[in-house]
């Protein structure tokens, strides 16, 4: 006779997978939020800052 499937195990495993995915999402969101707070402490670099002085040297 074939064994009866253990649906409780499958259900518990599904719930654990769902919880792990939810926790991972929460952690990622928190990490991005913290990185954003760190990045907001410094002014963003603009293209004008990268180009150097606005007037060329007369050399």
N, CA, C and O of each residue as an XYZ file, in Angstrom:
236
protein
N       0.838     -1.172      0.000
C       0.000      0.000      0.000
C       0.895      1.251      0.000
O       1.927      1.279      0.671
N       0.505      2.254     -0.734
C       1.277      3.498     -0.831
C       1.099      4.325      0.441
O       0.058      4.288      1.098
N       2.147      5.064      0.757
C       2.050      5.922      1.944
C       1.161      7.120      1.672
O       1.098      7.635      0.556
N       0.488      7.540      2.702
C      -0.370      8.706      2.617
C       0.508      9.965      2.622
O       1.423     10.064      3.440
N       0.250     10.924      1.734
C       1.067     12.145      1.725
C       0.894     12.939      3.016
O      -0.186     12.977      3.605
N       1.974     13.563      3.432
C       1.952     14.342      4.664
C       1.671     15.809      4.307
O       2.593     16.602      4.119
N       0.398     16.147      4.219
C       0.016     17.493      3.813
C       0.382     18.528      4.867
O       0.662     19.677      4.526
N       0.386     18.148      6.119
C       0.756     19.094      7.171
C       2.201     19.566      6.992
O       2.503     20.745      7.173
N       3.086     18.638      6.636
C       4.480     18.996      6.407
C       4.591     19.968      5.238
O       5.307     20.966      5.321
N       3.879     19.674      4.144
C       3.922     20.539      2.967
C       3.386     21.925      3.291
O       3.946     22.934      2.862
N       2.302     21.967      4.050
C       1.708     23.251      4.421
C       2.661     24.051      5.311
O       2.840     25.252      5.113
N       3.266     23.383      6.284
C       4.207     24.052      7.189
C       5.417     24.565      6.409
O       5.899     25.672      6.650
N       5.899     23.748      5.473
C       7.051     24.158      4.673
C       6.718     25.371      3.808
O       7.529     26.287      3.675
N       5.521     25.371      3.219
C       5.080     26.512      2.414
C       5.033     27.781      3.269
O       5.487     28.842      2.839
N       4.486     27.668      4.473
C       4.402     28.816      5.374
C       5.791     29.313      5.760
O       6.026     30.519      5.842
N       6.713     28.375      5.998
C       8.077     28.767      6.356
C       8.763     29.473      5.183
O       9.476     30.457      5.379
N       8.550     28.974      3.977
C       9.119     29.619      2.785
C       8.558     31.026      2.608
O       9.291     31.963      2.291
N       7.252     31.160      2.818
C       6.594     32.460      2.697
C       7.159     33.439      3.727
O       7.433     34.596      3.407
N       7.330     32.970      4.963
C       7.871     33.820      6.027
C       9.315     34.223      5.721
O       9.696     35.372      5.944
N      10.114     33.293      5.216
C      11.508     33.599      4.882
C      11.576     34.647      3.774
O      12.406     35.555      3.820
N      10.709     34.517      2.791
C      10.680     35.481      1.687
C      10.272     36.862      2.201
O      10.849     37.876      1.809
N       9.279     36.889      3.075
C       8.795     38.145      3.640
C       9.896     38.813      4.477
O      10.096     40.024      4.388
N      10.605     38.020      5.286
C      11.694     38.551      6.105
C      12.829     39.090      5.233
O      13.405     40.136      5.532
N      13.143     38.379      4.167
C      14.205     38.823      3.261
C      13.831     40.147      2.617
O      14.669     41.040      2.490
N      12.585     40.275      2.215
C      12.113     41.526      1.621
C      12.207     42.672      2.627
O      12.638     43.776      2.293
N      11.794     42.390      3.872
C      11.828     43.407      4.916
C      13.268     43.848      5.184
O      13.541     45.041      5.314
N      14.183     42.884      5.267
C      15.586     43.199      5.506
C      16.175     44.024      4.363
O      16.924     44.973      4.595
N      15.833     43.657      3.130
C      16.334     44.393      1.961
C      15.809     45.827      1.969
O      16.543     46.769      1.672
N      14.545     45.979      2.310
C      13.941     47.313      2.362
C      14.619     48.158      3.436
O      14.908     49.335      3.220
N      14.870     47.550      4.593
C      15.544     48.256      5.681
C      16.965     48.660      5.270
O      17.403     49.775      5.553
N      17.683     47.748      4.601
C      19.049     48.020      4.162
C      19.069     49.173      3.161
O      19.924     50.056      3.246
N      18.122     49.168      2.203
C      18.060     50.252      1.229
C      17.726     51.571      1.905
O      18.249     52.617      1.519
N      16.862     51.533      2.906
C      16.491     52.747      3.629
C      17.703     53.313      4.363
O      17.931     54.522      4.347
N      18.486     52.437      5.009
C      19.687     52.885      5.711
C      20.720     53.444      4.743
O      21.362     54.450      5.044
N      20.892     52.815      3.594
C      21.827     53.308      2.594
C      21.376     54.670      2.082
O      22.203     55.550      1.845
N      20.087     54.843      1.915
C      19.544     56.125      1.466
C      19.818     57.212      2.484
O      20.123     58.344      2.110
N      19.715     56.892      3.759
C      19.971     57.868      4.811
C      21.440     58.262      4.809
O      21.773     59.426      5.034
N      22.318     57.302      4.558
C      23.746     57.588      4.498
C      24.045     58.447      3.280
O      24.817     59.402      3.370
N      23.441     58.119      2.143
C      23.681     58.865      0.919
C      23.099     60.272      0.989
O      23.616     61.178      0.335
N      22.050     60.476      1.757
C      21.449     61.794      1.886
C      22.316     62.734      2.717
O      22.124     63.948      2.663
N      23.253     62.207      3.473
C      24.109     63.045      4.303
C      25.069     63.856      3.452
O      25.528     64.915      3.882
N      25.382     63.380      2.250
C      26.300     64.077      1.351
C      25.524     64.628      0.171
O      24.595     63.978     -0.307
N      25.883     65.818     -0.315
C      25.160     66.362     -1.473
C      25.456     65.525     -2.720
O      26.565     65.014     -2.871
N      24.497     65.386     -3.590
C      24.729     64.589     -4.801
C      25.725     65.275     -5.727
O      25.789     66.503     -5.782
N      26.485     64.491     -6.439
C      27.457     65.017     -7.395
C      26.721     65.309     -8.683
O      25.993     64.459     -9.196
N      26.907     66.520     -9.213
C      26.251     66.898    -10.460
C      27.261     66.895    -11.587
O      28.462     66.774    -11.345
N      26.791     67.026    -12.812
C      27.680     67.043    -13.967
C      28.592     68.262    -13.926
O      29.747     68.175    -14.344
N      28.108     69.383    -13.439
C      28.911     70.600    -13.372
C      30.118     70.387    -12.456
O      31.192     70.931    -12.713
N      29.949     69.600    -11.391
C      31.056     69.319    -10.490
C      32.105     68.448    -11.168
O      33.294     68.574    -10.876
N      31.685     67.575    -12.061
C      32.597     66.654    -12.722
C      33.400     67.321    -13.836
O      34.470     66.833    -14.199
N      32.900     68.429    -14.383
C      33.547     69.043    -15.529
C      34.752     69.910    -15.149
O      35.546     70.261    -16.022
N      34.899     70.246    -13.928
C      36.015     71.084    -13.498
C      35.627     72.550    -13.536
O      34.444     72.877    -13.440
N      36.626     73.463    -13.679
C      36.307     74.903    -13.661
C      35.478     75.308    -14.881
O      35.617     74.748    -15.969
N      34.613     76.299    -14.661
C      33.717     76.756    -15.726
C      34.492     77.523    -16.786
O      34.121     77.466    -17.958
N      35.569     78.251    -16.420
C      36.344     79.006    -17.396
C      37.643     78.277    -17.687
O      38.296     77.785    -16.767
N      38.026     78.199    -18.958
C      39.283     77.522    -19.286
C      40.496     78.346    -18.868
O      40.421     79.573    -18.791
N      41.601     77.678    -18.600
C      42.833     78.378    -18.250
C      43.393     79.076    -19.499
O      43.356     78.505    -20.589
N      43.915     80.315    -19.349
C      44.417     81.066    -20.520
C      45.808     80.595    -20.991
O      46.397     81.270    -21.835
N      46.337     79.524    -20.513
C      47.671     79.060    -20.921
C      47.789     78.726    -22.355
O      48.861     78.327    -22.809
